[in-house]
Amino acid sequence: MSVAALLTQPKLVEKLANDNNADSIETLAEDIIVLLRRIIANPEKSEAIFLAFKNGFEQFGNDFINGATDFEGGIQQLTQLMNPLISELESFGGTDAFEEFASAIEFVADKFIALMDTVANLSVNDIRSFISQLLTILESKFGFSLDVLMLQSWSLFDSVIDEVKTIPEDADREERELRLATAGLLMRLKRELQSVATVPSYTNDDIADTIMKILREAGLDGWVQDANEIAEAVKAVLLAADSIGDIIQMVGDSVGAAKTSEAGDTYCWYASWLLQSRQRDFGHMLLNYLMLNPSDEVWVTADKTQVVWRTVHGDDIVLHEGTDVKWTDAPYFSSETGEEYVLFEKVSADSMEFMAKLSYVLMEFGKMVWNTVDATESGDHATAITHAIWNAFNTGFGALGDKPFISYLVQAAGWGQGHQGWMNLIFPLIGTFLPSLEGRQTEADEAAGAFWFILLLDDILERFGHHALLGMIRDVWMSLFTLINNIGGAEGSDSSHPINKEYTAALAGVGGYGAQIIFLKFIYKKEDYKYPVNGFLWSFAGALAGLCGGLVGTCLSAACATAFSTKDFFIDIGVETLKGFALFYVNAYSWVENDTDGGTFNGTNDAFSGYPSKEDSPYKLPYGIGETKMCVQGHQGMWSHFASDNQIYAVDFGFDQGELIRASRPGTVVGYFENVPNDNHTTSGDGGWNYIIIRHDQAEDASVRENHDTYHDNNTYITYAIYGHGRQNGVTEAFHERGEMGDPLHKVVAQGDVIMKAGNTGVSFHNHLHMQIKTRFEAHAGAVAGNTLDINSVDFTSDTMPFVFADVDGDGVVSSLAFYTSQNGTS
């Protein structure tokens, strides 16, 4: 039964309560989805389930702390390990550079240059040394190991199960069934996990080498090579703001003081960052992580009589009243009142205000630059340009206007200055939704919306990635300063009232995400990479990775503050565990999609020797010169190009109905099928799709054949290109329209010749071309064009072979959701 069918039948949830002996992993994921649907649809009845998980993580945290050999000593050793960073951060408070805008800008720019110098000198030995020391402290002082965490995870399951199945006497039938279903599913899930879970072996060097591999794949080498240039460019941008800031008196009498504008209320940058989501319930916190929730803000009223905390989901909170007030006058930011308050032990409030504003401006400026670069790429013009303009307004108004751009729009509309609310979402949504129509299919008989959805998804992922990465950098930056401002102030745990030590979420998030990547690169088996829900239990390994990273990040946060908050310790590890599970496939797609280990990965079969060089590649993109199309799915793709289907090295390009497909490499037509009706998705008859097969048997240099036709057994064979999902009668029509009459079989085609019209037949989500290279293990024996073979597309036993395109930038390998412009043919 499909997931969709299950979602329409909530009654099926009831079977979970009495089906604890079911062992089928194939239905486990569907049952979990059904249960989640039931929980979300009944928030009141589900409150006890959420509470059980919350209590379970609290018990987990207590067990972790109480089981540590020397928890406080471990925090102290971590503080010593982090001392170089802490000392560098403290230097921001030991300078008078923040008294004037120009000196503050130059100071920050010089610090950035120093950071780039550090990055430029980074080596695997440096990372290995740090990782070794970190793991040693975690193991010796905290008892941190995967074995221990695994055992504690089973205890977490047990505590949640026990609490959920303890049904109150006053529970009604619906709550009783929901509790039993949850307990039954958790017991079944624990049993399945315990049957397959193993603790991987690893060394410090393994982790260090994996991290370096990840950094290199992310382009660290290029960044390091250009580190000084990047630093100087950023400094130039920052210093250019000096004259602009002077013109409009950007910061008033003091760099960080809240400045009241005649135009209205004054936005308080640091206070708004601190309190942006502090008054949130569990549901709204989840929306924060999905970045669908606007932030609360702190403002000083235009008459300077109130400091107001304006919340999105509640009433405004007046933090302070008086005459000629500034945000720092509020007890929340100025005194130890016995209630919650913020310490400024190392870096002053004015300096924190300046850095909160500067980091916002730089974040928006970074998005603008990133989107501007994206706008130069074919197929991504509209959305990237739209967002670049939006980021430019945010940058300009943030730097010059002392408040977010949206506040000006809200004020102009007369809706009340300073309360952005859901207006924050309108432009990003519209600015992504409408421009995504660029490049949509207009001739498809069906499923045109499916391809548009992929275009929209691509735009969302890119914009979300920009926002998430740069936002994370800003939050880590501000969190570090907030944490070290606790040093020298009140110490201890929850008995202390300063809230600085509670700002651990950013570092916990970095730890959780970092652990996810390490897990995917070091432990996760790429042969299990397939559309959900194949390998579904891996998502729970992802949850364990999130838990590990959350623990590490939270402990490092505590080291920076020399104190920790038990409450946030529990929250952070719970959130990172939940994110590790919920975002597993997103993370897998981000880091495993197209990862073939350089063209060597071949599932459980023998490995290939790697991608050939594109310098003498006989392949060009299978569409006309100057045309741009999206690679919907590249090598090692989640949706169909995976190991179990022997299609690791296939590629899909988005073609509209009837568009012309061209030969990527010259050869002879040795098979085709074109009788499947358009938009028919049967799987019978020659694989259920229309296709053409080109044998690469034309005269080519022996070196070309050796470089590009060598199988993983190190033998060179004749290869075949299979082009699939064509339009009905699309092969003969294509040949006839270019003057090649008669049966296309055995026709010789040159590179760039039209060979088929694109369609949407067979197993296909939308109109597209599927292309792959295979062999029949025939040795090259000169000209064989006269051979009368009529080959079926399923008549191949070989694996797909790595291949590259000569007209694709870089190494010639195409990537999923990227656009490429062809040089195939003549203009």
Salt bridges, closest charged atoms under 4 A:
GLU14 OE2 - LYS11 NZ 3.76
ASP19 OD2 - LYS15 NZ 3.99
ASP23 OD1 - ARG191 NE 3.57
ASP31 OD2 - LYS15 NZ 3.54
ASP31 OD2 - ARG188 NH1 2.72
GLU58 OE2 - LYS54 NZ 2.68
ASP70 OD2 - LYS141 NZ 3.74
GLU88 OE2 - LYS111 NZ 2.60
GLU90 OE2 - LYS346 NZ 3.71
ASP110 OD1 - LYS235 NZ 3.04
ASP158 OD1 - LYS190 NZ 2.60
ASP172 OD2 - LYS45 NZ 2.37
GLU175 OE2 - ARG179 NE 3.11
GLU177 OE1 - ARG38 NH2 3.76
GLU177 OE2 - ARG173 NH2 2.77
ASP205 OD1 - ARG128 NE 2.62
ASP209 OD1 - ARG128 NH2 2.76
GLU217 OE1 - LYS521 NZ 2.82
ASP221 OD1 - ARG216 NE 4.00
ASP265 OD2 - ARG310 NH2 2.92
ASP281 OD1 - HIS284 ND1 3.05
ASP296 OD1 - ARG280 NH2 2.88
ASP316 OD2 - ARG310 NE 3.93
ASP324 OD1 - LYS304 NZ 2.68
GLU340 OE2 - ARG278 NH2 3.03
GLU364 OE2 - LYS367 NZ 3.17
ASP374 OD2 - ARG463 NH2 3.06
ASP374 OD2 - HIS466 NE2 3.12
ASP380 OD2 - ARG463 NH2 3.81
ASP402 OD2 - LYS259 NZ 2.91
ASP402 OD1 - LYS357 NZ 2.04
GLU446 OE2 - HIS681 NE2 2.67
GLU462 OE1 - ARG463 NH2 3.43
GLU502 OE1 - ARG278 NH2 2.74
GLU502 OE1 - LYS567 NZ 3.93
GLU576 OE2 - LYS579 NZ 3.18
ASP595 OD2 - LYS521 NZ 2.76
ASP597 OD1 - LYS213 NZ 3.64
ASP597 OD2 - LYS526 NZ 2.94
ASP616 OD1 - HIS708 NE2 2.78
GLU627 OE1 - LYS629 NZ 3.98
ASP652 OD2 - HIS641 NE2 3.29
ASP652 OD1 - HIS768 NE2 3.83
ASP652 OD1 - HIS770 ND1 3.08
GLU659 OE1 - LYS629 NZ 2.95
ASP697 OD2 - ARG695 NE 2.81
GLU700 OE1 - ARG665 NH2 2.64
ASP709 OD1 - ARG665 NH1 2.92
ASP709 OD2 - HIS780 NE2 3.49
GLU733 OE1 - LYS757 NZ 3.29
GLU737 OE2 - LYS757 NZ 2.61
GLU740 OE2 - ARG738 NH1 3.99
GLU740 OE1 - LYS747 NZ 3.67
ASP753 OD2 - ARG738 NH1 3.72
ASP795 OD2 - ARG776 NH1 2.91
ASP799 OD2 - HIS712 NE2 3.15
